[in-house]
Amino acid sequence: MKRSIVGPWRFVCGAGVLQEIGHHAAALGSRALLMGGSTALELTSPTIHAALEAKGVAWHEERGGHVTKRREAVDALIAVGRDQGVDLTIAVGAGRVGDAAKAVARTLNVPLITCPTLAASNGPGTFSAGIEGDAQRSVWYRGPDLLIADTEVIIRGGPRWLNSGMGDCLPFGAMWEMTERLGRTTGADYVLGLSNCYPTLASQALAKLTYDTILEYGEEAHRAAERGIVNEAFDKVVEAVVYCSVMAVTACGGVGHDHGYHPGNFSCCSKELYHGEGVAFGALVNVILFRWERERVLRQLRFTRSVGLPTTFADFDLPDITPEQVREECRRMIGEGSEPRFGLPWPISADMVAEAMLEIDYLGGTLP
């Protein structure tokens, strides 16, 4: 049986680890294209510059709003990298910077170091990127050779970004179990260019570890983020979000649709959401449709609510939405009829998804 796992070559996490970037960079190149948004580099560049200089690594810096994942911006950064003769790319910041850097590094065929300033998703460690202007999200780009997660930097983003990252990872608990139960091939088949490829034991174990770590340490990490104090729980949750969940992606066989089917995607919802906030609600829809035991559903719901992630329609600024409106929105998103969906072998209808959402809303508003 063919199995696979994919992720960053190296990972370093902890308070103050950005001070060591020069050591790692010197092993990968001698002249870096340092890319980041204005805020991210204002926060980190003194540390990065000193560390690179100490190890004899030169750099050219591109800072500001032009460092983004629009096709024309990416092409311009590629041209800068060629002109500067770089043999290394360093990306500092959030998702838009990271996606751009993956495309730049792959096109220039140079190593990539990513330095997330938030733990809002597993994007810093993945190897795919969505470049605006391209026809589809590409799996052709380069994942990081080194992922550095400095928790002293990340904690400055505050609790809401961390909560979003935890929400983005909550689907792993149900997805890896369902993939294993159904004997599904890895959901990353198309990414790897493989067929009939199954998750490795390591990816399955890391999917479970991601989920268990967040449920065990997430509340304490949330409180640490509120106080701006890095502790062991915060370090563990950041590791789970930005690294373990990346390595776990191949454990998920494309079951469920937590990223798509949540109230944040209703046509009547105008609330601005962070990515993982919608996903957290979609993860609860999954576990109901996957027919999890009641107590396990309630445990995940209580945790979701405890860290301020959405569990009711009111959390999406839809306090007065009616059951029929919910059903209409689900029919719009999913379509009519009852058939196997979301990688499941049994029929799922739009009304079933709507009923799951209504149940979550009820429980989120009434559980003690």
Helices and strands as residue ranges (DSSP letters): E 2-4, E 10-14, G 17-20, H 21-26, E 31-36, H 38-54, E 58-63, H 71-84, E 88-93, H 95-108, E 112-116, G 123-125, E 146-150, H 151-154, G 155-157, H 159-169, H 172-182, H 189-192, E 197-199, H 201-227, H 232-239, I 240-244, H 245-247, G 249-251, G 263-265, H 275-289, H 294-306, G 313-316, H 323-334, E 338-340, E 347-349, H 350-366
